[in-house]
Amino acid sequence: MPYQKSTERMRKIGPYGVETLPQVLVDAPAAPPACRDSLVERARLQWHRADGGDPAVLAEEFLAAHGLDLRDLNRPAAHGPDVCGAALYLSAAAAGAQLAGAPTTAPEPAPTLPDLAVVVYDHGPTRAPAAPDDTPWWLGPWTESWTPAQHAAAVDTVRAAIGRGDIYQTNLVGHAAAPYSGDPLPALRRLGALPGARYGGVLTGDGWAIGCASPETLVEVHHGQIITRPIKGTRPATATGRAELLTSAKERAEHIMIVDLERNDLARIARTGTVTVDELFAVRRWCDLWQAESTVRAHAAHGLGLADLLRATCPGGSVTGAPKLAALTHIATAEPVGRGASMGALGWVAPGRIDLGLTIRTAAADGHALHTWAGGGITWDSDPTAEVAEAAAKTAPVRATLAGR
């Protein structure tokens, strides 16, 4: 079997206890750059929805039990000499179904991926980079989870729901998978070098790996300040594309709707009257695309802990729609497969600092295939053909990078 060797290789990479320390440099998104070549794994929690329980509470309790007490994010804390922090990953399905109370009906295309992963690291001796893998890398053709016609039909279905007043906006996401042979980790690591990848990095487990090139901040907490940076609105990275994005009434209305949703999310966990929009509709570049980004800020409420933070901010409004629960209900019936590693949270948590990216522009590997996801927000003014083209434009740099181009 061409994929058996790949599965075995992935299982050797990920450490799962004190006795089997990592053999590669830690590359978790948002991990402290000065520590990455000396981090060693000391504890790991992996959870699937079928296991039961509340993933936000499980993460908070697990971290507290291993020296990372995040039950009060206003508590002053310093970077410790031993426990450094932890990588945290939360799937879109766990965020939507378990935290937001939304239904999930579509099957997951990569069921070996956990819905929650928390990996605690402390400091060890500085390690040299691992030798490059000379195994030939082959990536096969991509198979889409829906055809362009089916994608366009889903856009029309959402527009009809908007016309009835059921929702105001819904984000639709498609999936594709491609077979591979060789070690997938170098391909996934290349994603982190893409221009604008604020949350570039890789997280690995037993038989799975996630590579991220996300530019979007789901939530950041530092010195009692909570920040989210929703991205909504895309055009080609040309002078014409930038002008079109800045002058598009449709894109601006869609964007402001999500900013209002994020303001409401932060207000649930902020001190009264502290939610502000620092920057509205700033145009920034990711690869060959312009994207509109805003910055929403608030002061954390007294006693705010990690679990409540995750409940309030996950899943991110820019990948759900508004109202959030109604949008998630439509997503559950409109999308043919689950969102897997995409549209969730991935980043770094530590005392005094939380920095989680929204897993857009993200790929995952299991023992058989690479998986990618891409989509966009649908409003009444959306053109189905244009929405299909936008999703293709977002995933093109990711797929090209995975292939080695």
N, C-alpha and C positions, 0 to 999 in steps of 0.2 A: 504494500500500500504506500503511495507516495507521501501521505500525510503523517504516517506513524512516526517517522523520524522527527518531524516538526513538533508533534505533541510531546515527545520525549525531551526534546531540546528545551521547550518552554518550561517543562516541569523542573528541569535542572536549574533554571535561572532563578525562579522565585524561592526565597527562603521562608520556611514556615515554622521555625523554632530557633531557640538559642543555639542548638547544636549545628544548625546548617546556616551559617551566615552568608550574606549575599556575596556573589562572585562578580557582580558588576556594580558600577557606580549607581547610587540612587539618583533617579531622574524624575521624581514626582513633581508635577507642576506646582510652582510657587514655593518649593522647598528653599531654604536659605542657600544662596549660591556658595557661600564660604564653607558650608558644612557638607556639601553633596559628596565630596570624595572621602568623607570619614564617617558617614552614617552607617550604622548596622541595625538590622531589624531585631527587635526584642519581643514583640507580641503582635498577634494578628487576629482580627475578627472578620469573618466572612459570613454573610447572612443572605438567605433567599426568602422571598415572600412566603413560600410554603412553610418556613420555619415558625411563623407566627411571631407576634410581638410588635412593638413600636420601634422602627429603626432609629428614630431620633433619640429616644431614651436609651436604647441599647448602645449607641455610639457614645453618648455622654457618660453612661455608667462604666463602659469599658475603658474609656480614656481616664476617668477618675481612678479606676482601680490600678492603672499603670502609670501613675504619677503625673497625669495631665488633667488637672481639675478645671473644667470649663463650665462649672455650674453657676458662676457669676462672672460675666465677661467684663464687668467694671473693676474687678479686683486687680490691683497692680501686680505685674508679674515680670520676671526677667528670664532671658534665655539661660537655661540651666546647664551646668557642666556635664551632666549625664543624659537625662532624657531631653532630647532636642525638640521633638514635636511628632506629628503623625500625618501621614497621607490619609485623606478621607475621600471616598467615592460613594455617591448615592445615585442609583439609577433613576431615570424618569418614571419608570413604573412604580418603584417604591415611593417616590415623592408624590406621584399622582394618586395612587390607590391607597397607600397607607397613611400619608400625611394630609392630603387634601380631601380624602374620602370620595374619590372619583372611581367610576367603574373601569375595569380593564378587561377587554374581550379578545384582542388580537394576540396571536401566538408570538412568542419571542423568537427571533431568528437565530440567536446565539444563547441558548438556555444555560450553557455552562458558566456564563458570566454571573457573578453574584449581584445582588441588588444593593448590598452594602459591603464595603470593605474599609477597614480601619487598620492601618499599619503603623505601629509605634516604633520610633527610631531613637537610639542614643548614639553617643560618639565612640568611635574606636580609632585604631591607627589609620593614618592616611593611606589609601590604596592607589596603586597605579591603575590607569585605564586597562580594561581587558583587551587582549589581543583581538584584532578584527577577525570576524568569522569569514573564512574563504569558501563556505558552502555556496554553490550557485543559487541565486534567487530567481524564482519564476513566479509570476503572477498571471493567472488566467483571465479570461474575459469576465466582465461584470454582468450579472443577471439581476435585473430590476425587480422589485417586489410589485410594481404596477407599471403598466404601459403609460406613455404620455396621454393617451386618450382617457385612461382610467383616472389619472391624476387630474386632468382637466375636468372630468365629470365630478370628481370630489370637490373641486373648487366651486362648481356650479351648485352642488348640494349645500355647501356652506353659505353661498350667496343667497340661496333660497331661505335658509334658516335665519339669516340676517334680515331678509325681507319680511319674514313673519314676526320679527322682534324677539326671537329666541336668544340671540347673541348679538354682539357688536363686531366681534373680530375673532377669528380662530386661526391658529397656526397649523398648517398641514405639513407632514414630514414623510418622505419616502425613503426606502432602504434599498441597498444593493449588496450583493455578495459575490466574491470572486475566489476560486480555488487558488492555492499556492503550494509551493514546495520550497524548502530551505528554512532559514531562521527568520521569522517575521519581525524580530525586535529592531534590527537596523532600519528596516523600512518604516516602522512606527516611530522610531526616534527622529527620522528625517523630518517628520511633521513639525517638530518643535522649532526647526530652523526657518519655517516659512515666515515671510515678513508680516509683522503685526500679531504674531502668536504670543500674546501676553501670558497665556497659560500653556506653554509648550512643555511637553514631557511625557513620560510613560509610567504606567503602573502595571505590575505583573502579578499573576497568581498561578495556581496549579492548573495548567492547561488553558490559560487565557491571558490576554494582555490588552491594554487600552493605550492608544497613542492620541495625544491631544495637540491641537494647534489653535485653540480658542482665543479670540481677542476679547471676549466678553466677561466682565466681572459679575458673577451672580451675587455675591455678598462679601464684603471685606469689613473686618472689625479691628480697630486699632485705637488705643487710648480712649475707649468708650464711644468712639464714632463708628456708626454703621454707614456703609456706602454700597450702593448698587449702581451699575452702569449699563442700563438696557440699550441694546442695539436693535434698531428696526429701520429699514430703508436701505436699498442696495441699488447701485448702478455700476457700469464698467468704469475702471479707473482711467478715464480720459477727461480732458477738459470739458467736453460736451456732457459726459456722464455726470461730472460734478455739478455742472450748471443745472442739469435736469433734476438731480436729487434735491438741490437747494430750492428749486422753484416748484417742485411737485406738491400740489395741494393734497393729493391722495397720500403720498408718503408721509407728509408732515402730520396729517390728521391721524394716520395709523400710529405714528411714533408717539404723538402726544397722548393718545389713548392708553398706550402701554406705560408711559411715564406716570400718568394718573393712577394706573393700577399699582405700580411700584411704590408710589407715594402712600397709597392705602395700605400696602403690605408692611411698609416700614412703620407706619403710624400705629400698628398693632403692638409693636415691641419698643416704641420710642417714648421718650419723655414728651409730655404734651406740648405741642407747639414748636417742636424742634425740627420737623421735617422740612427740608428746603431742596430746591433744584439749583445746584451750583452752575450747571452748564446744560443748555438745551439745544438739541439738534446740531451737535458738532460733527462735521464730516471728517472721517479718518479713513485711512487706507488699510486694507487687508489683502495681500497678494495683488491681484489685478482687479480689485473691486473697491469702490467707495462705499462706506457704510456710515449711517447716522447714529450717533451715540449721545446719550445724556448722562449726567451724574446727579444722583439723588442721595442726599445725606441726612442723617438724623443722629441725635444723642441716644444711646442705649438706655432703656428704662432700668431703674434700680433692680438688681437681682436677676437680670436677663441671663439665661444660660444657653448653651449650645442647642439643646433640644428645642426650646421655644424659637430660637433663631431659625433653625431648619424648617420648623413647621410654618413659620410666617413667610419664608422666602422661597421655599421649594414647593412645586416646580416653578421656575422663573417665568414671569409674566410674558416675556418676549417670545417664549416658545409654547405658550398656552393660548392666550387670547383673553377676551373680556366679555362678560364676567368669567372669572377663572374656572369655577366649577362647571358652569354651563358649557364653556369651551372644551374642557376636558371630556365631558360627556359626549360631545359631538366627535371629538378626536377618536374616542374608543370605537366608534362605529365606522368612521370614515377611513382610517388607515388600515391597510391590509395586514401589517405585521407590527410588532412592538418596537419601541424606540431604543431598546437595548442600552448601549453605553452612551447614546446621544441624548441631548436635552436634559441631562441630569447635572450633578455637581461633582467637581474633582478639584482638589487643591490641598492646602496645607493648613493644619490647625495646631496651635501651641498656646500656652498661657500668654496672654497679652496680644495675641495676633491670630486672626482667622482670615484666610484669603482663598476663596473658592471660586473657580471659574465655572461658567456654564458650558457644558460639553457640546457646543456646536463645533463644526470643523473637526470632528473626532472620528477615529476608526478603531475597530476592535478586531482581535484575532482569537479564534478558537483553534482546535486541532485540525480543522478542515478548511476554513475559509477566512478571508478578511471581510469585514463588514463596514459599510459607510452609510451615513444618513444625511439628508439635506431637505430643506423645505423653506417655507416662508409664510408670512402673515396674510390672511385673506380678509378683505373688506368688501363692502358692497361694490366698490369701484374696481375691484380686481378683474383683470383680463386673464382667463384661464391659460391661454397660450403663453402670455408673458410670465405667469407664475411658474409654469413648467420650465421655461427657459432660465428663470432666475435660480431655481433649484439646481439645474445642471451647471450653471456658472459657479455656484458655491462649492459644488463637489468636485469640479474639474481639477483645481490645484491639488486637492487632497489625493485624488486617484493618480494623478501624474507623479506626485511625490512618492507614493507607495510603490509605483512601478519602477522608480529609479530615474525618472526624467526630471 
